[in-house]
Amino acid sequence: MDLQDQLKNLFPDHISEELENELNSKEIDNLWIQEEPIICKYEKRKGKPITILEGYTGANKDFKTLAKDIKKTLSVGGSFKDDKIIIQGDYRDKIMIILRDKGFKVKRVGG
């Protein structure tokens, strides 16, 4: 019996990092795809550029998962408020490519 088997016996509820990453990637792939396009807008707040995504009609949990995936992929900050994803910086083109690869329709608004 090796060390991993002993640890599994001691901590049966523990999920390894590899399994956790696989579960998270499967969760991202199971997002609800909608008919209407997601609106991708550009604004400036307090002189700083931001990208806003809105118009998702699925569950909030799915939208939060999508926000987390976008922020991780682009390595930027952002938040999820009032059924909108707010990303710091002007990343409209990159976000639109990411969303299209996932199967979403995206509409660019504002320039």
C-alpha positions in Angstrom: 0.0 0.0 0.0 1.6 3.3 -1.1 1.2 6.7 0.4 -1.7 7.8 -1.8 -3.8 4.8 -0.8 -3.1 5.5 2.8 -4.1 9.1 2.4 -7.3 8.1 0.6 -8.2 5.8 3.5 -7.5 8.6 6.0 -9.4 11.3 4.0 -12.1 9.6 1.9 -13.9 12.9 1.1 -10.8 14.7 -0.2 -10.8 15.5 -3.9 -7.4 15.7 -5.5 -6.4 18.8 -7.5 -6.4 16.9 -10.8 -10.0 15.7 -10.3 -11.1 19.1 -9.2 -9.6 20.7 -12.4 -11.4 18.1 -14.5 -14.7 18.8 -12.7 -14.3 22.5 -13.2 -13.5 22.2 -16.9 -16.6 20.0 -17.4 -18.7 22.5 -15.5 -17.6 25.3 -17.9 -18.4 23.2 -20.9 -22.0 22.6 -19.7 -23.0 26.3 -19.9 -26.5 27.1 -21.2 -26.3 28.5 -24.7 -29.0 31.1 -25.5 -30.6 32.3 -28.7 -30.1 36.1 -28.2 -26.6 37.4 -28.5 -24.6 38.6 -25.4 -24.0 42.3 -25.6 -20.3 43.3 -25.4 -19.9 47.1 -24.5 -17.0 49.4 -23.9 -17.2 52.2 -21.3 -15.0 54.4 -19.3 -15.5 54.7 -15.6 -13.4 57.2 -13.6 -11.1 57.5 -16.7 -10.4 53.7 -16.8 -11.6 51.5 -19.7 -13.9 48.6 -18.9 -15.7 45.9 -20.9 -19.3 45.0 -19.9 -21.1 41.8 -20.9 -24.8 41.6 -20.5 -27.9 40.0 -21.8 -27.3 36.4 -20.6 -30.7 34.7 -19.8 -29.4 31.5 -18.2 -28.8 30.8 -14.5 -26.6 33.2 -12.5 -24.4 30.4 -11.5 -23.5 29.7 -15.1 -22.9 33.4 -15.8 -20.6 33.6 -12.8 -18.7 30.6 -14.0 -18.3 32.2 -17.4 -17.0 35.4 -15.8 -14.5 33.4 -13.8 -13.3 31.6 -16.9 -12.9 34.8 -18.9 -11.0 36.5 -16.1 -8.7 33.6 -15.7 -8.1 33.2 -19.5 -7.3 36.9 -19.9 -5.5 37.3 -16.6 -7.4 40.4 -15.7 -9.6 41.6 -12.9 -13.3 42.0 -13.0 -16.6 41.4 -11.2 -20.1 40.1 -11.6 -22.9 42.6 -10.6 -26.5 43.0 -11.5 -26.4 40.3 -14.2 -23.4 41.9 -15.8 -19.8 40.9 -16.2 -17.5 43.8 -15.8 -13.9 43.2 -17.0 -11.1 45.7 -16.3 -9.7 47.0 -19.6 -10.7 47.0 -23.3 -10.8 43.3 -24.2 -13.8 43.3 -26.5 -12.1 41.5 -29.3 -10.5 38.8 -27.2 -13.7 38.2 -25.2 -15.8 37.9 -28.3 -13.4 35.3 -29.6 -13.6 33.3 -26.3 -17.4 33.5 -26.3 -17.7 32.4 -29.9 -15.5 29.5 -29.3 -17.8 28.4 -26.5 -20.8 28.6 -28.8 -22.3 32.0 -27.8 -23.5 34.6 -30.2 -22.0 38.0 -29.4 -23.0 41.5 -30.5 -20.5 44.4 -30.2 -21.9 47.7 -29.1 -20.2 51.0 -28.8 -17.6 51.6 -31.4 
